[in-house]
C-alpha cells in the first residue's frame, strides 16, 4: 500500500532528523522543511489512523488527557545515591572501595554532572519505546509514557538495534532559557510562576494532559541503563558512548578520570563553570568506571556502593531568627526548630530550620532576634549556620530548652552520653502521634491513604492513640469525617486490611524502635524468623548478630520488655496482625540455613565482600562461635574462634573452600 510505505519513510526520516538535531547538533534540513515533512505525516495518519505507529513522531504533540497515572514497577530498583560534601568525602569513598575490594580501583572513575531534574526510566523493546516512568520510591514509579513521548530529545525508536530489552535511565530537565520563557508565559496569563527549573520540569511531566507537557521546553540526558549486562559495554564511559550512538543525548561534561584526585579536579572545574552552563546542576556523580567492579561492589540498603554524589556547597542567605519551636519526636527527642523571617534559598521559601540541640545552640551562641546565616545543607535541609554578631542591638534574648515536655508536661531528661534532651513518657501524645505517622509512612508500612495529614486528623478526633487502634476503626465513623466519604473510608480500610500481614522486617522498622532501622530489621528477620522470637531474645543473643550493636540490643530488650508494648502487641495479634518473615527466594541456595563466622585475614576477598556473598547465597553472619553457627571460614592467622570451632565440631572452611562451596 502506497500510504503505508510513505508513512514508514516519513517516520524514518523525521526520527533521523530529530536525532541529528537533538543529539548530534548537526541538522541537515531547515526547520521549515522538517515542519513540511511533519505535516505530511500528520495528514496521512489522520487519513489512515490504523497505520499510525506508537513510535510515530506525531506522538510528540501529546494524546488524550489521562484520569490518573498508573503505577509502573521497575524491573530493577532505581536506587538513591550516597552524598558527599567535601574533597575528603571523595577520598574516603575511594578508600572504602579499596577496603571492600581488597585492592585499589585502578580502572578509574566516571565523573558526571548531577542534573537538577527528574529521574526517569525508559523501557525499549526491540528498539521501540514502550514505557516511561518516574523513579517514584525506587521500586514503583508513575507511568508517564504519554508525557515522555512529547520530549524531542527522547527517541521513540532507537537509531540502531539494541538488545531485546533495554531500560535506559536519565534525567528530564528544563534549561535556564526555557525556564525563563515558561515563567514569562505564566505571568502573561496571570498564572503562578514556577520556583525553579526542577519544579517546572517535574510539574510539566506530571500533567495529566500530555498536550500541556508537549508545550513545555523539556529535555533529556541519559546516564545509564538498568542492567549493563544487556549491552556489550564493559565500562560506564563506554556505556555513555553506546547510548549516544543509539540515539540518546548525554551530558557533554561527562569525564573519565583515572584516579580520585582527577575526580576532585573535575569537580572543581564543574564548580567554576556551574553558573555558566545552560542548565542547572547541583553537583557531580562519581561512579566506578568498570562495570564488573560495580557488580562486585553491589548495593547497600538504598544506594550502590560504587557511586557517590559530590554536592555543591549549600546555598546560603541571611534572615532573622524570630523564635523557636520545640518539637517532640517519636523517640521523645526534643528538637529546637528556628522560626525564621521567610527567605528564598535556591528557589525555595524557607521559614523553619533545624537548630539540632541545646549544645549546638550554645556553641553557636544563637539568640532570638539575631540576624542569622541560613543554608540548605546539601541543598535540602535548612539549618542555621551562625549569628551575625556584628548586627546585634542588645535586644536579642537567649534560647533555652524547656525543662518540661511541651506536649505532656513530663520532666525532661538529658542522658549523660547524649546531646539530645528527651521526654521519657512513652505515652506522650506527641510521641504517640509521631509514631503513628511513622508506622503509616513510606518508612513504615506505607499504608495508602494514611498520610501525615490524615493521621493527624484521626488522632485529633480521638479515633487512634496507638498502632493497634488503626486496625479497629469503623467504616461508619470514617466516612462521616470532614473531607472523607464512603470511597476514601473503604480505600483506607482496604489498605489497613492488607497491612495485617506485613513483611516482618517492614513491621519491625515501622514500630519505630530506637536504633532499629531498615538494615537492622532485615538482620533480625533473617536471624529469628518470627516476631515472637525477636521479642523474647535476650541482649546476649541479639549481640551475636553481626550488625546489631550494644545500643540496638539494649533498645530492643527495653522495648519488648515494656508492659505497654506487650499489651499493644497482644491487641495487634487479636486484630489479626501477623507479620511474616519473607521466604528465602530459594531454599536450594548454597548457604540456605547456614550461619557463618569469619576469622583471620582473607586474601582473595575483603571481609565486607565475603559477608555480602554469604547473604546472596542464603546464609547469615555471626560475630562469634555459638550453637547456631554451622561453618567457620578460617583465613590467615586465625585465632581463638578457630580453636573454639574445632572444639565444638563446626565445619571448618578455608577461603578457597568457601568460594568453591558457593560456586564462585
ZADOKE-644746 format. One line per field, with one value per residue (C-alpha): residue number from 1; residue in one letter; x, y, z. Coordinates in steps of 0.02 Angstrom, whole numbers, padded with zeros to 5 digits, always signed. Layout:
! ZADOKE-644746
num NUM;...
residuo A;...
x X;...
y Y;...
z Z;...
//
This chain:
! ZADOKE-644746
num 1;2;3;4;5;6;7;8;9;10;11;12;13;14;15;16;17;18;19;20;21;22;23;24;25;26;27;28;29;30;31;32;33;34;35;36;37;38;39;40;41;42;43;44;45;46;47;48;49;50;51;52;53;54;55;56;57;58;59;60;61;62;63;64;65;66;67;68;69;70;71;72;73;74;75;76;77;78;79;80;81;82;83;84;85;86;87;88;89;90;91;92;93;94;95;96;97;98;99;100;101;102;103;104;105;106;107;108;109;110;111;112;113;114;115;116;117;118;119;120;121;122;123;124;125;126;127;128;129;130;131;132;133;134;135;136;137;138;139;140;141;142;143;144;145;146;147;148;149;150;151;152;153;154;155;156;157;158;159;160;161;162;163;164;165;166;167;168;169;170;171;172;173;174;175;176;177;178;179;180;181;182;183;184;185;186;187;188;189;190;191;192;193;194;195;196;197;198;199;200;201;202;203;204;205;206;207;208;209;210;211;212;213;214;215;216;217;218;219;220;221;222;223;224;225;226;227;228;229;230;231;232;233;234;235;236;237;238;239;240;241;242;243;244;245;246;247;248;249;250;251;252;253;254;255;256;257;258;259;260;261;262;263;264;265;266;267;268;269;270;271;272;273;274;275;276;277;278;279;280;281;282;283;284;285;286;287;288;289;290;291;292;293;294;295;296;297;298;299;300;301;302;303;304;305;306;307;308;309;310;311;312;313;314;315;316;317;318;319;320;321;322;323;324;325;326;327;328;329;330;331;332;333;334;335;336;337;338;339;340;341;342;343;344;345;346;347;348;349;350;351;352;353;354;355;356;357;358;359;360;361;362;363;364;365;366;367;368;369;370;371;372;373;374;375;376;377;378;379;380;381;382;383;384;385;386;387;388;389;390;391;392;393;394;395;396;397;398;399;400;401;402;403;404;405;406;407;408;409;410;411;412;413;414;415;416;417;418;419;420;421;422;423;424;425;426;427;428;429;430;431;432;433;434;435;436;437;438;439;440;441;442;443;444;445;446;447;448;449;450;451;452;453;454;455;456;457;458;459;460;461;462;463;464;465;466;467;468;469;470;471;472;473;474;475;476;477;478;479;480;481;482;483;484;485;486;487;488;489;490;491;492;493;494;495;496;497;498;499;500;501;502;503;504;505;506;507;508;509;510;511;512;513;514;515;516;517;518;519;520;521;522;523;524;525;526;527;528;529;530;531;532;533;534;535;536;537;538;539;540;541;542;543;544;545;546;547;548;549;550;551;552;553;554;555;556;557;558;559;560;561;562;563;564;565;566;567;568;569;570;571;572;573;574;575;576;577;578;579;580;581;582;583;584;585;586;587;588;589;590;591;592;593;594;595;596;597;598;599;600;601;602;603;604;605;606;607;608;609;610;611;612;613;614;615;616;617;618;619;620;621;622;623;624;625;626;627;628;629;630;631;632;633;634;635;636;637;638;639;640;641;642;643;644;645;646;647;648;649;650;651;652;653;654;655;656;657;658;659;660;661;662;663;664
residuo X;X;X;X;X;X;X;X;X;X;X;X;X;X;X;X;X;X;X;X;X;X;X;X;X;X;X;X;X;X;X;X;X;X;X;X;X;X;X;X;X;X;X;X;X;X;X;X;X;X;X;X;X;X;X;X;X;X;X;X;X;X;X;X;X;X;X;X;X;X;X;X;X;X;X;X;X;X;X;X;X;X;X;X;X;X;X;X;X;X;X;X;X;X;X;X;X;X;X;X;X;X;X;X;X;X;X;X;X;X;X;X;X;X;X;X;X;X;X;X;X;X;X;X;X;X;X;X;X;X;X;X;X;X;X;X;X;X;X;X;X;X;X;X;X;X;X;X;X;X;X;X;X;X;X;X;X;X;X;X;X;X;X;X;X;X;X;X;X;X;X;X;X;X;X;X;X;X;X;X;X;X;X;X;X;X;X;X;X;X;X;X;X;X;X;X;X;X;X;X;X;X;X;X;X;X;X;X;X;X;X;X;X;X;X;X;X;X;X;X;X;X;X;X;X;X;X;X;X;X;X;X;X;X;X;X;X;X;X;X;X;X;X;X;X;X;X;X;X;X;X;X;X;X;X;X;X;X;X;X;X;X;X;X;X;X;X;X;X;X;X;X;X;X;X;X;X;X;X;X;X;X;X;X;X;X;X;X;X;X;X;X;X;X;X;X;X;X;X;X;X;X;X;X;X;X;X;X;X;X;X;X;X;X;X;X;X;X;X;X;X;X;X;X;X;X;X;X;X;X;X;X;X;X;X;X;X;X;X;X;X;X;X;X;X;X;X;X;X;X;X;X;X;X;X;X;X;X;X;X;X;X;X;X;X;X;X;X;X;X;X;X;X;X;X;X;X;X;X;X;X;X;X;X;X;X;X;X;X;X;X;X;X;X;X;X;X;X;X;X;X;X;X;X;X;X;X;X;X;X;X;X;X;X;X;X;X;X;X;X;X;X;X;X;X;X;X;X;X;X;X;X;X;X;X;X;X;X;X;X;X;X;X;X;X;X;X;X;X;X;X;X;X;X;X;X;X;X;X;X;X;X;X;X;X;X;X;X;X;X;X;X;X;X;X;X;X;X;X;X;X;X;X;X;X;X;X;X;X;X;X;X;X;X;X;X;X;X;X;X;X;X;X;X;X;X;X;X;X;X;X;X;X;X;X;X;X;X;X;X;X;X;X;X;X;X;X;X;X;X;X;X;X;X;X;X;X;X;X;X;X;X;X;X;X;X;X;X;X;X;X;X;X;X;X;X;X;X;X;X;X;X;X;X;X;X;X;X;X;X;X;X;X;X;X;X;X;X;X;X;X;X;X;X;X;X;X;X;X;X;X;X;X;X;X;X;X;X;X;X;X;X;X;X;X;X;X;X;X;X;X;X;X;X;X;X;X;X;X;X;X;X;X;X;X;X;X;X;X;X;X;X;X;X;X;X;X;X;X;X;X;X;X;X;X;X;X;X;X;X;X;X;X;X;X;X;X;X;X;X;X;X;X;X
x +00000;+00074;+00014;+00093;+00260;+00256;+00213;+00357;+00476;+00420;+00435;+00612;+00662;+00588;+00665;+00834;+00820;+00768;+00923;+01034;+00953;+00942;+01086;+01217;+01179;+01206;+01041;+01043;+00873;+00790;+00655;+00528;+00574;+00557;+00386;+00332;+00377;+00292;+00130;+00130;+00145;+00011;-00113;-00076;-00105;-00267;-00324;-00262;-00270;-00241;-00067;-00014;+00128;+00160;+00333;+00271;+00349;+00172;+00150;+00259;+00112;+00026;-00129;-00292;-00285;-00272;-00386;-00238;-00064;-00048;+00091;+00244;+00357;+00541;+00612;+00770;+00765;+00813;+00924;+00969;+01148;+01258;+01305;+01474;+01506;+01695;+01851;+01888;+01720;+01776;+01943;+01851;+01738;+01892;+01966;+01802;+01806;+01984;+01943;+01792;+01883;+02048;+02131;+02133;+02019;+02145;+02017;+01964;+01802;+01665;+01628;+01462;+01368;+01219;+01073;+00943;+00790;+00681;+00749;+00651;+00664;+00630;+00594;+00632;+00586;+00666;+00719;+00547;+00495;+00355;+00351;+00418;+00403;+00462;+00584;+00448;+00505;+00639;+00534;+00371;+00351;+00214;+00183;+00208;+00240;+00125;+00209;+00387;+00348;+00321;+00504;+00605;+00769;+00694;+00700;+00539;+00638;+00824;+00944;+01019;+00956;+00997;+00956;+00778;+00753;+00843;+00799;+00876;+00888;+00916;+00860;+00721;+00764;+00721;+00863;+00877;+00816;+00665;+00626;+00634;+00520;+00396;+00384;+00360;+00215;+00144;+00149;+00071;-00077;-00087;-00030;+00088;+00269;+00375;+00504;+00649;+00685;+00673;+00498;+00448;+00512;+00428;+00264;+00267;+00293;+00151;+00021;-00121;-00145;+00006;-00030;+00017;+00181;+00214;+00211;+00344;+00530;+00586;+00747;+00830;+01005;+01037;+01159;+01144;+01041;+00954;+01056;+01226;+01239;+01102;+01238;+01412;+01492;+01625;+01634;+01523;+01621;+01592;+01408;+01383;+01459;+01347;+01192;+01242;+01266;+01094;+01004;+01016;+01091;+01218;+01294;+01446;+01535;+01548;+01730;+01834;+01955;+02097;+02102;+02010;+02121;+02073;+01891;+01917;+01996;+01846;+01729;+01824;+01811;+01624;+01601;+01689;+01577;+01417;+01328;+01383;+01302;+01135;+01054;+01056;+01169;+01179;+01338;+01434;+01403;+01558;+01546;+01671;+01701;+01724;+01555;+01625;+01687;+01516;+01440;+01566;+01534;+01345;+01223;+01182;+01004;+00960;+01118;+01253;+01424;+01507;+01439;+01431;+01356;+01475;+01357;+01396;+01413;+01249;+01154;+01158;+01060;+01037;+00873;+00804;+00781;+00607;+00576;+00599;+00476;+00517;+00461;+00443;+00498;+00432;+00575;+00550;+00693;+00663;+00719;+00726;+00666;+00706;+00560;+00632;+00580;+00543;+00691;+00718;+00854;+00891;+00711;+00628;+00550;+00620;+00536;+00595;+00766;+00839;+00941;+00988;+01002;+01045;+01232;+01232;+01134;+01261;+01409;+01345;+01284;+01116;+00986;+00807;+00809;+00979;+01016;+01074;+01156;+01046;+01091;+01010;+01135;+01158;+01028;+00894;+00886;+00882;+00994;+01056;+01244;+01288;+01228;+01287;+01356;+01405;+01221;+01163;+01069;+01063;+00879;+00915;+00864;+00946;+00871;+00845;+00760;+00608;+00627;+00459;+00389;+00288;+00166;+00135;+00220;+00332;+00501;+00632;+00793;+00964;+01065;+01249;+01309;+01189;+01173;+00984;+00858;+00713;+00537;+00538;+00349;+00310;+00127;+00168;+00038;+00170;+00271;+00115;+00065;+00240;+00248;+00081;+00137;+00298;+00204;+00092;+00228;+00341;+00475;+00349;+00212;+00166;-00021;-00107;-00225;-00148;-00026;+00031;-00120;-00248;-00159;-00157;-00344;-00383;-00277;-00360;-00532;-00478;-00501;-00322;-00196;-00082;-00045;-00173;-00313;-00284;-00350;-00512;-00576;-00755;-00817;-00970;-00862;-00729;-00848;-00928;-00764;-00733;-00651;-00690;-00830;-00877;-00745;-00600;-00655;-00664;-00494;-00410;-00491;-00436;-00257;-00262;-00326;-00178;-00064;-00121;+00010;+00162;+00338;+00420;+00567;+00449;+00343;+00493;+00554;+00378;+00370;+00498;+00609;+00757;+00919;+00824;+00812;+00787;+00952;+00937;+00759;+00815;+00952;+00826;+00707;+00844;+00910;+00749;+00614;+00469;+00411;+00390;+00572;+00634;+00527;+00592;+00776;+00899;+01029;+01171;+01079;+01048;+01231;+01275;+01203;+01334;+01269;+01171;+01271;+01255;+01135;+01020;+01018;+00977;+00844;+00759;+00759;+00690;+00557;+00489;+00503;+00389;+00216;+00127;+00213;+00170;-00013;-00010;+00066;-00068;-00202;-00121;-00122;-00307;-00341;-00263;-00097;+00028;+00198;+00279;+00462;+00496;+00532;+00706;+00700;+00765;+00788;+00911;+01038;+01211;+01208;+01022;+01002;+01188;+01264;+01445;+01584;+01742;+01906;+02081;+02135;+02062;+02173;+02052;+01906;+01881;+01778;+01634;+01633;+01633;+01483;+01391;+01419;+01352;+01190;+01172;+01184;+01053;+01163;+01175;+01325;+01375;+01516;+01557;+01552;+01386;+01273;+01185;+01346;+01366;+01525;+01684;+01788;+01969;+02088;+02271;+02321;+02151;+02140;+02033;+01874;+01954;+02004;+01829;+01752;+01858;+01812;+01627;+01639;+01593;+01629;+01795;+01822;+01971;+01939;+01956;+01837;+01711;+01718;+01704;+01552;+01457;+01518;+01616
y +00000;+00167;+00262;+00133;+00145;+00336;+00338;+00219;+00326;+00489;+00412;+00354;+00524;+00626;+00514;+00529;+00719;+00730;+00630;+00746;+00900;+00850;+00728;+00766;+00953;+00938;+00967;+00940;+01017;+01181;+01194;+01235;+01079;+00973;+01052;+01012;+00828;+00825;+00898;+00773;+00629;+00704;+00715;+00537;+00469;+00566;+00488;+00313;+00305;+00117;+00149;+00267;+00184;+00201;+00274;+00400;+00574;+00644;+00567;+00708;+00829;+00730;+00621;+00625;+00680;+00542;+00522;+00474;+00399;+00210;+00132;+00062;-00061;-00051;-00222;-00171;-00038;+00142;+00174;+00334;+00397;+00423;+00607;+00686;+00868;+00885;+00827;+00717;+00631;+00581;+00517;+00421;+00347;+00286;+00211;+00119;+00044;-00016;-00094;-00184;-00249;-00284;-00188;-00009;+00044;+00058;+00061;+00240;+00333;+00413;+00590;+00660;+00823;+00791;+00864;+00955;+00874;+00721;+00543;+00432;+00259;+00223;+00043;-00008;-00174;-00215;-00033;+00044;+00147;+00054;+00127;+00278;+00308;+00416;+00350;+00354;+00265;+00171;+00014;+00086;+00247;+00331;+00282;+00444;+00365;+00485;+00636;+00574;+00540;+00727;+00766;+00788;+00726;+00556;+00438;+00345;+00221;+00188;+00237;+00062;-00103;-00143;-00293;-00360;-00263;-00102;+00000;+00172;+00290;+00475;+00648;+00755;+00938;+01113;+01228;+01405;+01491;+01378;+01406;+01595;+01591;+01475;+01590;+01740;+01646;+01601;+01783;+01844;+01729;+01788;+01614;+01570;+01561;+01408;+01423;+01341;+01236;+01071;+01109;+01166;+01004;+00894;+00990;+00980;+00791;+00765;+00849;+00728;+00809;+00764;+00910;+01027;+00933;+00947;+01137;+01140;+01155;+00988;+00898;+00734;+00670;+00482;+00425;+00236;+00077;-00034;-00188;-00152;-00336;-00304;-00214;-00270;-00124;-00155;+00020;+00167;+00276;+00151;+00138;+00326;+00322;+00175;+00268;+00417;+00309;+00229;+00395;+00470;+00638;+00628;+00770;+00842;+00874;+00689;+00643;+00486;+00512;+00388;+00423;+00509;+00664;+00688;+00669;+00810;+00915;+00889;+00936;+01100;+01133;+01099;+01209;+01353;+01343;+01291;+01458;+01475;+01311;+01322;+01206;+01186;+01057;+01029;+00925;+00785;+00597;+00488;+00307;+00165;+00154;-00034;-00121;-00285;-00193;-00112;-00286;-00345;-00195;-00217;-00108;-00060;-00036;+00112;+00158;+00075;+00056;+00103;+00281;+00442;+00614;+00757;+00900;+01083;+01196;+01236;+01389;+01523;+01680;+01800;+01819;+01849;+01716;+01765;+01625;+01441;+01297;+01141;+00980;+00810;+00664;+00486;+00430;+00577;+00683;+00869;+00962;+01151;+01223;+01401;+01509;+01624;+01777;+01688;+01691;+01620;+01488;+01422;+01440;+01378;+01486;+01437;+01490;+01350;+01274;+01146;+01201;+01020;+01030;+01144;+01107;+01165;+01322;+01362;+01326;+01445;+01572;+01593;+01713;+01757;+01916;+01878;+01909;+01735;+01648;+01506;+01369;+01219;+01083;+00976;+01089;+01000;+01026;+01206;+01245;+01398;+01416;+01561;+01728;+01892;+01955;+02125;+02164;+02136;+02279;+02213;+02167;+01986;+01854;+01685;+01520;+01388;+01220;+01195;+01087;+01004;+00921;+01046;+00907;+00811;+00917;+00772;+00822;+00811;+00714;+00728;+00566;+00596;+00510;+00604;+00780;+00763;+00806;+00684;+00662;+00493;+00471;+00339;+00390;+00569;+00620;+00697;+00536;+00432;+00541;+00540;+00352;+00329;+00442;+00341;+00174;+00227;+00317;+00252;+00221;+00108;+00003;+00135;+00122;+00206;+00347;+00374;+00514;+00634;+00749;+00609;+00526;+00694;+00711;+00537;+00571;+00740;+00658;+00534;+00383;+00321;+00331;+00184;+00069;-00062;+00068;+00077;-00099;-00070;+00088;+00078;+00123;+00217;+00332;+00362;+00404;+00544;+00633;+00801;+00778;+00592;+00491;+00312;+00286;+00358;+00261;+00099;+00130;+00161;+00009;-00099;-00035;-00070;-00246;-00275;-00213;-00356;-00472;-00360;-00425;-00449;-00333;-00194;-00215;-00204;-00047;+00027;+00008;+00148;+00064;+00174;+00125;-00002;+00046;-00044;-00139;-00194;-00252;-00360;-00437;-00477;-00556;-00663;-00720;-00753;-00777;-00726;-00579;-00691;-00745;-00566;-00505;-00645;-00627;-00586;-00450;-00576;-00670;-00508;-00462;-00624;-00548;-00460;-00283;-00270;-00168;-00132;+00015;-00078;-00235;-00138;-00039;-00198;-00279;-00121;-00100;-00277;-00283;-00132;-00182;-00056;-00128;-00306;-00255;-00166;-00317;-00426;-00309;-00317;-00506;-00506;-00390;-00518;-00430;-00566;-00510;-00645;-00672;-00672;-00844;-00866;-00841;-01016;-01142;-01227;-01087;-01150;-01074;-01084;-01116;-01095;-00971;-00924;-00843;-00772;-00770;-00722;-00623;-00661;-00643;-00652;-00560;-00417;-00458;-00349;-00434;-00605;-00558;-00495;-00662;-00757;-00657;-00675;-00865;-00880;-00883;-00774;-00699;-00713;-00625;-00763;-00954;-01003;-01156;-01084;-01067;-01205;-01153;-01059;-00986;-00977;-00857;-00824;-00807;-00868;-00856;-00917;-00928;-01067;-01161;-01145;-01201;-01359;-01400;-01377;-01485;-01347;-01363;-01275;-01199;-01114;-00959;-01063;-01196;-01060;-00992;-01167;-01201;-01052;-01088;-00927
z +00000;-00052;+00104;+00220;+00129;+00135;+00321;+00357;+00253;+00335;+00508;+00471;+00400;+00542;+00676;+00588;+00577;+00760;+00807;+00706;+00782;+00966;+00989;+00856;+00848;+00660;+00566;+00377;+00339;+00390;+00522;+00387;+00288;+00446;+00478;+00299;+00319;+00490;+00421;+00278;+00402;+00513;+00368;+00311;+00487;+00501;+00337;+00384;+00576;+00576;+00504;+00644;+00742;+00927;+00892;+00763;+00781;+00784;+00956;+01024;+01017;+01155;+01164;+01260;+01443;+01574;+01725;+01834;+01822;+01827;+01928;+01842;+01934;+01891;+01847;+01939;+02078;+02041;+02191;+02281;+02294;+02445;+02462;+02490;+02533;+02532;+02441;+02592;+02569;+02393;+02459;+02596;+02461;+02366;+02524;+02563;+02389;+02416;+02584;+02513;+02359;+02446;+02306;+02239;+02096;+01954;+01813;+01852;+01878;+01775;+01837;+01776;+01812;+01925;+01830;+01935;+01858;+01873;+01856;+01737;+01661;+01476;+01427;+01247;+01168;+01002;+00989;+01016;+01168;+01258;+01434;+01525;+01712;+01856;+01986;+02120;+02277;+02181;+02157;+02089;+01990;+01890;+01710;+01613;+01443;+01351;+01430;+01397;+01214;+01190;+01231;+01073;+01146;+01192;+01041;+01006;+00902;+00926;+00787;+00786;+00852;+01033;+01140;+01150;+01314;+01358;+01513;+01492;+01640;+01638;+01690;+01619;+01644;+01587;+01535;+01601;+01444;+01429;+01613;+01594;+01442;+01528;+01679;+01567;+01486;+01657;+01712;+01549;+01584;+01766;+01822;+01965;+01904;+01945;+02085;+01991;+01835;+01929;+01994;+01821;+01743;+01874;+01861;+01671;+01672;+01795;+01686;+01656;+01486;+01376;+01260;+01404;+01428;+01241;+01256;+01393;+01347;+01421;+01378;+01424;+01461;+01476;+01611;+01619;+01599;+01724;+01678;+01597;+01551;+01421;+01321;+01271;+01363;+01495;+01572;+01615;+01493;+01353;+01403;+01387;+01213;+01166;+01225;+01120;+00965;+00977;+00991;+01166;+01212;+01353;+01451;+01360;+01526;+01574;+01603;+01629;+01774;+01806;+01994;+02136;+02129;+01947;+02001;+02127;+01990;+01876;+02019;+02042;+01855;+01854;+02006;+01919;+01763;+01853;+01833;+01651;+01597;+01504;+01633;+01821;+01904;+02091;+02100;+02017;+02017;+02033;+01976;+01972;+01785;+01765;+01761;+01829;+01984;+02002;+02006;+02136;+02246;+02240;+02335;+02513;+02576;+02465;+02369;+02264;+02344;+02181;+02165;+02263;+02230;+02271;+02308;+02280;+02433;+02517;+02462;+02598;+02642;+02789;+02883;+03059;+03194;+03256;+03380;+03422;+03418;+03520;+03434;+03515;+03405;+03405;+03519;+03637;+03570;+03592;+03435;+03432;+03266;+03216;+03160;+03027;+02933;+02766;+02646;+02471;+02459;+02286;+02229;+02390;+02526;+02696;+02858;+02975;+03005;+03124;+03275;+03317;+03508;+03655;+03644;+03464;+03509;+03646;+03534;+03401;+03531;+03444;+03513;+03469;+03366;+03289;+03107;+03055;+02909;+02846;+02723;+02643;+02688;+02534;+02452;+02553;+02742;+02803;+02953;+03045;+03018;+03134;+03203;+03127;+03292;+03221;+03188;+03367;+03451;+03628;+03618;+03572;+03702;+03744;+03686;+03820;+03806;+03918;+04073;+04045;+03889;+03786;+03740;+03902;+04038;+04093;+04163;+04026;+04045;+03962;+03969;+04007;+03849;+03733;+03664;+03649;+03784;+03792;+03857;+03949;+03942;+03809;+03819;+03774;+03643;+03531;+03531;+03500;+03353;+03277;+03299;+03210;+03067;+03051;+03054;+02909;+02809;+02670;+02802;+02890;+02809;+02678;+02711;+02563;+02611;+02783;+02752;+02888;+02873;+02888;+03034;+03123;+03088;+03156;+03309;+03337;+03326;+03460;+03345;+03362;+03503;+03465;+03317;+03365;+03351;+03163;+03143;+03238;+03151;+03088;+02914;+02976;+03082;+02948;+02805;+02908;+02947;+02866;+02697;+02693;+02614;+02579;+02445;+02546;+02700;+02600;+02521;+02689;+02769;+02622;+02640;+02828;+02794;+02678;+02818;+02930;+02856;+02828;+02797;+02966;+02928;+02872;+03028;+03144;+03054;+03062;+03252;+03263;+03393;+03435;+03345;+03238;+03055;+02891;+02893;+03074;+03044;+02898;+03005;+03141;+03016;+02940;+03110;+03206;+03076;+03188;+03293;+03446;+03441;+03419;+03565;+03677;+03631;+03768;+03745;+03730;+03592;+03497;+03507;+03417;+03258;+03156;+03132;+03296;+03421;+03607;+03588;+03469;+03577;+03736;+03645;+03582;+03754;+03836;+03701;+03705;+03895;+03916;+03980;+03868;+03714;+03766;+03783;+03615;+03526;+03606;+03538;+03366;+03373;+03421;+03273;+03157;+03128;+03087;+03021;+02915;+02876;+02691;+02624;+02559;+02372;+02351;+02489;+02373;+02387;+02433;+02609;+02646;+02832;+02867;+02990;+02959;+03059;+02978;+03071;+03018;+02864;+02693;+02540;+02393;+02470;+02590;+02744;+02682;+02513;+02595;+02704;+02551;+02464;+02615;+02612;+02423;+02441;+02579;+02734;+02888;+02977;+03160;+03250;+03373;+03379;+03457;+03448;+03294;+03194;+03064;+02971;+03015;+02874;+02930;+02846;+02883;+03067;+03129;+03318;+03462;+03358;+03254;+03412;+03483;+03318;+03314;+03494;+03452;+03296;+03174;+02988;+02954;+02782;+02703;+02597;+02438;+02504;+02548;+02370;+02299;+02409;+02338;+02162;+02146
//
